[in-house]
């Protein structure tokens, strides 16, 4: 049988541990597969999504090698499995943190947002805006803008407004800023600018994610401003998200900064330990998984505040449960050890320098030089601090990267940055912001 040959090839193409965990349990659906499309069945949606993301390309390569035809590979969840869905793409959307640019994530509701001191003002503002839209009252403030680090729930809260409004048949348009910008460019090229404008200026609620990507895009900023004004004049609600307060965005026109700052702005801060515990409990409830309180607390203590990281780790727990492991502290230690090690090993000092240079308006060459001006020295301290925290590099390696004679200079810079982190709230906030940007930048490079 040809599939037996393919299985042997897959064994040679994938390491033994991954093959036994993720490939061997897959069931090849012969009756549903064709020469140009092959379908596998996994025991649950999380295994299916993991296999689809990590092994579909390899499977396609092996099929092409054996059959001389490259198929589309679909890995679906077994019908009736807990949380099961009909196809691999839907499974991927189910666990992705952000919705597609043209869709509202159905799971992003107010009911599924954990309210805490770190976000309660933002939640209150979001609910007031949603209520006004639903009751067809004038927007109490326009725009509403949520800002904060990566993975803290800005998109969830914004889309929750959209989901609440859409239930009342309100016309909602949601886009990521980058996608809106690409549509704008395409409409100019294809001479369909009127259609583009009608799409964005004739809705009741406009949701735009990650407006920091407006930075430096002067032509698109003009279009965005005119769209903003057109909706505001008709008293239509605009809700935006950003990774920092708009007045701090370099390369943004003053009139856009003025419009953004003229509405209601709410910062979403990293959640406290108890909030992370409640988030984990809610995610486990959604997955219909039970876990001991001591294991939940251990995970919450070890992980950063990024909800996407929590999602990723819980998905690994689901996979471990599927292969017979239990939710114990020992399993938690193993998962987190590998997870944190992988994060540290993947991020490079070059990536850190690139982000810090961009966010501090310093040149990379200046940060790596021996320059002693205050902005450059501060940026260098940040890089050294972040390199020690986010990478596996030792102090001697970091010192060598900066051309220092020995590691004592790097150690001194690290200790100075550590002291600032512990004593100055602004410096700590900047470091947390940079960690989010570095992580996001790294994930984007891998995707």
C-alpha positions in Angstrom: 0.0 0.0 0.0 1.4 3.4 -1.0 0.5 5.0 2.4 2.7 2.5 4.2 5.6 3.8 2.1 4.6 7.3 2.9 4.6 6.5 6.7 8.1 5.1 6.5 9.2 8.3 4.7 7.6 10.4 7.3 9.5 8.6 10.0 12.7 9.5 8.3 11.6 13.2 7.9 10.4 13.9 11.5 12.2 13.3 14.7 11.1 10.1 16.6 9.4 11.9 19.5 7.3 14.2 17.3 6.4 11.3 15.0 5.1 9.2 17.9 3.3 12.1 19.6 1.7 13.8 16.6 1.9 11.8 13.4 1.4 8.1 14.4 -2.0 8.9 16.1 -3.3 10.5 12.9 -5.8 8.4 11.0 -5.5 8.6 7.2 -9.0 9.0 5.7 -8.6 7.0 2.5 -12.2 7.3 1.4 -12.2 11.1 1.7 -8.7 11.7 0.2 -7.8 12.4 -3.4 -4.6 12.7 -5.3 -4.6 16.5 -4.9 -6.0 16.6 -1.3 -5.3 14.3 1.6 -7.2 14.3 4.9 -6.1 13.1 8.3 -8.1 12.8 11.5 -6.8 13.7 14.9 -8.3 12.9 18.3 -9.1 16.5 19.2 -9.0 20.0 17.7 -5.8 21.0 19.5 -3.8 18.0 18.2 -5.2 18.7 14.7 -4.3 22.4 14.8 -0.8 21.6 16.1 -0.2 19.0 13.4 -1.6 21.3 10.7 0.7 24.1 11.7 3.9 22.1 12.2 3.7 19.1 9.9 1.3 19.7 7.0 4.1 21.0 4.8 6.3 18.0 5.6 3.5 15.6 4.9 2.8 17.3 1.5 6.5 17.1 0.6 6.6 13.3 1.4 3.4 12.7 -0.6 4.9 14.6 -3.6 8.1 12.6 -3.3 6.2 9.2 -3.3 3.2 10.0 -5.6 4.7 12.7 -7.8 1.7 14.9 -7.0 1.7 17.5 -4.3 -1.6 17.5 -2.4 -3.3 20.0 0.0 -3.0 18.5 3.5 -6.0 18.8 5.8 -5.8 17.6 9.4 -9.3 17.6 11.0 -10.6 16.8 14.5 -12.5 13.6 15.1 -16.2 14.3 14.9 -17.7 14.6 18.4 -14.3 15.3 20.1 -14.4 17.9 22.9 -14.3 21.3 21.3 -14.1 19.5 17.9 -14.7 21.4 14.7 -15.2 20.5 11.2 -11.9 21.4 9.6 -8.3 22.4 10.4 -8.6 26.0 9.4 -11.5 26.5 11.8 -9.4 24.9 14.5 -6.6 27.2 13.9 -8.9 30.2 14.1 -10.3 28.9 17.3 -7.0 29.1 19.1 -5.5 32.1 17.4 -5.4 35.2 19.6 -6.5 37.6 16.9 -9.4 37.2 14.5 -9.0 37.5 10.7 -9.0 41.0 9.4 -12.5 40.7 8.0 -14.1 38.7 10.8 -15.1 39.2 14.4 -13.8 36.4 16.6 -17.0 34.9 18.1 -15.2 34.0 21.3 -14.2 37.6 22.1 -17.1 38.7 24.2 -17.5 40.7 27.4 -18.5 37.5 29.2 -15.2 35.9 28.4 -13.0 38.8 29.4 -11.5 38.6 32.9 -12.0 42.0 34.6 -9.4 43.1 37.0 -7.8 46.4 38.4 -5.5 46.3 35.4 -8.3 46.7 32.9 -11.5 47.7 34.7 -11.6 51.2 33.3 -11.1 49.9 29.8 -14.0 47.4 30.3 -16.3 50.1 31.6 -15.5 52.4 28.6 -16.1 49.5 26.2 -19.4 48.6 27.7 -20.6 52.2 27.7 -19.7 52.5 24.0 -21.5 49.2 23.1 -24.6 50.3 25.0 -24.7 53.6 23.2 -24.4 51.9 19.8 -27.1 49.3 20.6 -29.5 52.0 21.9 -28.8 54.2 18.9 -27.6 57.0 21.1 -24.9 59.5 20.1 -21.3 58.3 20.7 -20.4 59.5 24.3 -16.8 59.8 23.2 -15.1 59.3 19.9 -12.8 57.5 19.3 -12.5 54.9 22.0 -8.8 53.8 22.1 -7.3 50.9 24.1 -3.5 50.8 24.4 -1.0 48.5 26.1 1.5 45.7 25.6 1.2 42.6 23.4 -1.3 39.9 24.4 -3.1 41.9 27.2 -6.6 41.8 25.6 -6.9 45.0 23.6 -8.2 43.2 20.5 -10.5 41.0 22.7 -12.1 44.1 24.3 -12.5 46.0 21.0 -14.1 43.0 19.2 -16.4 42.5 22.2 -17.9 45.9 21.4 -18.3 44.7 17.9 -19.9 41.4 18.8 -22.4 43.1 21.2 -23.3 45.6 18.5 -23.7 43.1 15.8 -26.3 41.2 17.7 -28.5 44.2 17.2 -27.9 44.2 13.4 -25.5 47.1 13.6 -23.2 47.4 10.6 -19.7 46.7 11.9 -16.4 46.9 10.0 -13.3 45.3 11.6 -9.8 45.5 10.1 -6.2 45.3 11.2 -4.5 48.6 10.3 -1.9 46.9 8.0 -4.7 45.1 6.1 -6.7 48.3 5.6 -3.5 50.0 4.3 -2.9 47.2 1.8 -6.5 47.5 0.7 -6.0 51.2 0.2 -2.9 50.6 -2.0 -4.7 48.0 -4.0 -7.7 50.2 -4.6 -5.5 53.0 -6.0 -3.8 50.5 -8.3 -7.1 49.0 -9.5 -8.9 52.3 -9.6 -11.5 51.2 -7.0 -11.0 54.0 -4.5 -14.7 54.8 -4.3 -15.5 51.3 -3.4 -12.8 51.3 -0.7 -14.2 54.5 0.8 -17.8 53.4 0.7 -16.8 50.3 2.6 -15.3 52.2 5.5 -17.4 55.4 5.6 -20.8 53.7 5.6 -20.6 51.6 8.7 -22.1 52.2 12.1 -19.0 51.0 14.0 -15.4 50.9 12.7 -12.9 48.8 14.6 -9.2 49.2 13.6 -6.5 47.2 15.3 -2.9 48.2 15.8 -2.9 51.9 14.6 0.8 52.2 15.4 1.3 50.9 11.8 0.1 54.3 10.6 3.6 55.5 11.5 5.4 57.0 8.6 2.6 56.2 6.0 1.8 59.8 5.0 -0.4 59.0 2.1 -2.5 56.5 4.0 -2.6 58.8 7.1 -4.4 61.3 4.9 -7.0 58.7 3.8 -7.4 57.5 7.4 -8.0 61.0 8.7 -10.7 61.7 6.1 -12.4 58.4 6.9 -12.2 59.2 10.6 -13.7 62.7 10.0 -16.5 61.3 7.7 -17.6 58.8 10.4 -17.2 61.3 13.3 -19.4 63.9 11.5 -22.2 61.3 11.2 -21.7 60.4 14.9 -20.6 56.9 14.1 -18.5 55.1 16.7 -14.8 54.4 16.1 -12.8 52.0 18.3 -9.0 51.7 18.0 -6.2 49.7 19.6 -2.5 50.7 19.8 0.6 49.4 21.6 1.3 52.8 23.1 -0.3 56.1 23.8 -0.9 57.8 20.4 1.0 61.0 21.2 4.2 58.9 21.5 3.9 57.3 18.0 6.8 58.6 15.9 5.9 59.5 12.3 2.2 60.2 13.0 0.7 63.5 11.9 -0.2 66.0 14.6 -3.8 66.2 13.5 -4.2 62.4 13.8 -2.6 62.5 17.2 -5.0 65.2 18.2 -8.0 63.2 17.0 -6.9 60.1 18.8 -6.1 61.9 22.0 -9.4 63.8 21.8 -11.5 60.7 22.5 -11.6 58.3 25.5 -8.3 56.5 26.0 -7.8 53.6 28.4 -4.6 51.7 29.1 -4.7 47.9 29.7 -1.9 46.9 32.1 -0.4 43.5 32.6 -2.6 41.4 34.9 -1.7 40.6 38.5 -1.1 37.0 39.6 -4.7 36.4 40.7 -6.0 37.7 37.4 -3.7 35.4 35.5 -5.0 32.5 37.6 -8.6 33.5 36.7 -7.7 33.8 33.0 -6.2 30.2 33.1 -9.3 28.9 34.8 -11.6 30.5 32.2 -9.5 29.0 29.3 -9.6 25.6 31.0 -13.4 25.9 31.3 -13.7 26.7 27.6 -11.6 23.6 26.9 -13.6 21.4 29.4 -10.3 20.5 31.2 -9.9 20.1 34.9 -6.6 21.0 36.6 -5.5 21.2 40.2 -5.2 24.6 41.8 -1.5 24.2 42.6 -0.8 23.4 39.0 -2.7 26.5 37.8 -0.9 28.7 40.3 2.5 27.3 39.2 1.7 28.1 35.5 0.5 31.6 36.4 3.6 32.3 38.5 6.0 31.2 35.8 4.5 32.8 32.8 4.5 36.4 31.7 1.3 38.4 31.4 0.8 37.7 27.7 -2.5 35.8 27.2 -1.2 34.3 24.0 1.6 32.6 25.9 -1.0 31.2 28.3 -3.0 29.9 25.4 0.1 28.3 23.9 1.1 26.5 27.1 -2.5 25.3 27.8 -2.6 23.8 24.3 0.6 21.9 25.1 -1.2 20.5 28.2 -4.1 19.3 26.0 -1.6 17.5 23.8 0.0 15.9 26.8 -3.4 14.8 28.1 -4.2 13.2 24.7 -1.1 11.0 24.9 -1.9 9.9 28.4 -0.1 12.3 30.7 -1.8 14.0 33.6 -2.0 17.6 34.6 0.6 17.5 37.4 3.3 19.9 38.6 5.9 17.6 37.0 4.3 17.9 33.6 3.9 21.7 34.1 7.6 22.0 34.9 8.6 20.0 31.8 6.3 22.0 29.5 7.4 25.4 30.9 11.1 24.4 31.0 11.0 23.6 27.3 8.7 26.5 26.5 10.8 29.1 28.2 14.1 27.6 26.9 12.8 27.7 23.4 11.8 31.4 23.8 15.2 32.3 25.1 17.1 30.4 22.5 15.2 31.8 19.6 15.5 35.5 20.3 18.8 37.1 19.3 20.6 40.2 20.5 20.3 41.6 16.9 16.5 41.4 17.2 16.6 43.2 20.6 18.9 46.0 19.3 16.6 46.4 16.2 13.5 47.0 18.3 15.2 49.2 20.9 16.8 51.3 18.2 13.4 51.8 16.5 11.5 52.6 19.8 14.2 55.0 21.1 15.0 56.7 17.8 18.6 55.7 18.1 20.6 54.1 15.3 21.8 50.5 15.7 25.3 51.7 15.0 25.1 54.2 17.8 23.8 51.7 20.4 26.7 49.3 19.5 29.2 52.1 19.5 31.0 53.5 22.6 28.9 56.7 22.5 28.1 58.1 25.9 25.3 60.6 25.3 22.4 60.0 27.6 19.9 58.6 25.1 22.4 56.2 23.6 23.8 55.1 27.0 20.2 54.5 28.2 19.3 52.5 25.0 22.5 50.4 25.5 21.5 49.6 29.1 18.1 48.5 27.9 19.6 46.2 25.3 22.0 44.6 27.8 19.2 44.2 30.4 16.9 42.6 27.8 19.6 40.4 26.3 20.3 38.9 29.7 16.5 38.4 30.4 15.4 37.2 27.0 18.3 35.3 25.5 20.7 32.5 26.6 23.7 34.8 26.1 26.2 35.1 29.1 27.7 38.4 30.2 31.0 37.7 28.4 29.0 37.0 25.2 27.0 40.3 25.6 30.2 42.2 26.3 31.9 40.8 23.2 28.8 41.8 21.1 29.3 45.4 22.2 33.1 45.3 21.8 33.8 45.7 25.5 37.2 44.7 26.9 35.6 42.4 29.5 32.3 41.5 30.9 32.5 43.8 34.0 31.4 46.7 31.9 28.4 44.8 30.6 27.6 43.6 34.2 27.8 47.2 35.4 25.3 48.4 32.7 23.0 45.5 33.6 23.0 46.3 37.3 22.3 50.0 36.5 19.4 49.0 34.3 18.1 46.5 36.9 18.2 49.3 39.5 16.2 51.6 37.2 13.7 48.8 36.5 13.1 48.4 40.3 13.0 52.0 41.2 11.6 54.0 38.2 8.0 53.2 37.0 8.6 54.8 33.6 11.7 52.7 32.9 9.9 49.6 34.0 7.0 50.4 31.8 9.3 51.0 28.8 11.1 47.6 29.4 7.7 45.8 29.6 6.6 47.5 26.4 9.9 46.6 24.7 9.6 42.9 25.8 6.1 42.9 24.1 7.5 44.4 20.9 10.5 42.1 20.8 8.3 39.0 21.3 5.8 40.2 18.7 8.5 41.0 16.2 10.1 37.5 16.8 6.7 35.8 16.3 6.1 37.7 13.1 9.4 36.6 11.7 8.6 33.0 12.4 5.1 33.1 10.9 
